[in-house]
């Protein structure tokens, strides 16, 4: 089913808690991405990684952290420093270093602060 | 970096009519222009893409046109059907651009009126 899996589908976080969103791909893609989606805002890049053990900040990295210990995994942690974390989070992967290749998306995680 | 503008933000058409969504980009080095369709609560999926060595590409009821001189590209959907209702995102990318090579527009909510 598309080769890229996010979990959980729904996640609830209490104020002051850190939560981790999972993203796994079996497409053998080098590049992986995390986007945040809010109504009317499109897809905004949080972090990306083009190779294992290396990652770069995107446009809205504050309050988030990532790791890339394995090629197939790129988890995102939403920390308590993120003041407005309620959103739909999408993980994506691309072949090679990205460039002019198709991005494949996971099914998304909807995070809600309660 | 690249900047992609997408219009309109909402488009309502009668079933059977055509729909056109337009995007402009700023980086003349961009050479890959994908379009993604996202149904409510689901992942974005690629529906068509075009590279800069062609001016038009068709796939059944969907077509994309590219004007590199003017730096704009458009999605055309003919004979619209209820299942075409979704949010559509355009993007621009370039080889070697890494994460910066895939920049999304803010999306168009297409509504097909019965």
Interface residues (C-beta under 8 A of the other chain):
Chain A: X2 X31 X33 X40 X41 X42 X43 X45 X48 X50 X56 X58 X90 X94 X97 X98 X99 X100 X101 X102 X103 X105 X106 X107 X108 X110
Chain B: X6 X9 X31 X32 X34 X36 X41 X42 X43 X44 X45 X46 X49 X51 X89 X91 X93 X94 X95 X96 X97 X98 X99 X101 X102 X104 X105 X106 X107
